[in-house]
Amino acid sequence: MKVEYSCLKRTTLGPGEGLLDYSNAPKETGNSVVPHATYVYRTHGTTLRQIEVNLDLPSPVSGFAAVGLGDGRFMITSKSLNLTIHNPNLDNTSWAQNSVQVVSLNTEMKDSSRVDIVHLLKRPEAPSTTTTTTTEKPIHPDQFLEVYVLIVNEEDFVANKNEEKFRNVVWEIFTEACTDIGTEENLVELDSSIFCKKECDLTNDPARGCVKMGVHLEGIPEVASCPAIHGSRVDYLRQKLEDRASDLASSYGAGRLTVDSCTAITWKTEWVWVAVGLVLFGILMAGLVLFCRGRFRRRTPGLLEDMDVVDDEPQMAMTGNKQHFEVINGYENEY
């Protein structure tokens, strides 16, 4: 028996080639894949990472990519992944939890074999006060929803910490819909609340204020299993909030709660019912007048007609002896 073998040195990236830095817009990087190689891409510690990996390999057994999710967990694919990862642990000592590792096996590769990575890393921000005057722009509009609490005392709303209560309501909606989240901390993020009387055309009455909250869903992992959600997550949240709008508004001492807009005209808009009520009242009063007039005519037949008749000419009084006069066309003339 004759055995021939060779020991190949595993191919890796050069120094500094695998660092995925912070960015405000998606960035792309990539590399050709050769047999028996390990490419390690590392990211800074961050609370939110968006990683898209695309592998173009000859077969599913030619290699794989492993994306660190934190806490010793990895998501593995032999084709492609698109993840939004929330990890509040900013510790950089464990590089594996913030890494993307691409491993090729001892399989012949094609010239076109490569890996492409698109990444967006949210830079950690220092804690800030709630004096923000405008809603922060969402990273992904399809994972962002604006909520308006109307006809409410703005100062009382903030003092009672209703923002945090609302945040917990949103998180509860998703923990009920998804089977593998809920044990960790609340992953829903809210923008700082904004007072929106002018935007919603409200008066200066303190009891008729407006509070706008921006809800971010980017922190909920896209890999979470949510069998109750058949469309997009933001559409699911919108429907749930609309279903519970009345109860939520009452719990906050508000008149109503709306999503997306505070000026859209719906059947829940107060002045719509006022207008409908005035129209119905006018129709009812007109019908009542016609009804009463009809009953009066039936009870006194001919009275109204007799009252309306006016003689063309008045009759003259008769004087003297009727034997010397005769009536012609309603007048008394002497012959």
Secondary structure, 3 states (H helix, E strand, C coil): CCCCCCCCCCECCCCCCCEECCCCCCEEEEEECCCCEEEEEEECCCCEEEEEEEEECCCCCCEEEEEEEECCEEEEECCEEEEEEECCCCCCCCHHHHEEEEEECCCCCCCCCEEEEEEEECCCCCCCCCCCCCCCCCCCHHHEEEEEEEEECHHHHHHCCHHHHHHHHHHHHHHHHCCCCCCCCCCCEECCCEECCCCCCCCCCHHHEEEEEEEECCCCCCCCCCCCCCCCHHHHHHHHHHHCHHHHHHHCCCCEEEECCCCCCCCCCHHHHHHHHHHHHHHHHHHHHHHHHHHHHHHCCCHHHHHHCCCCCCCCCCCCCHHHEEEECCEEEEC
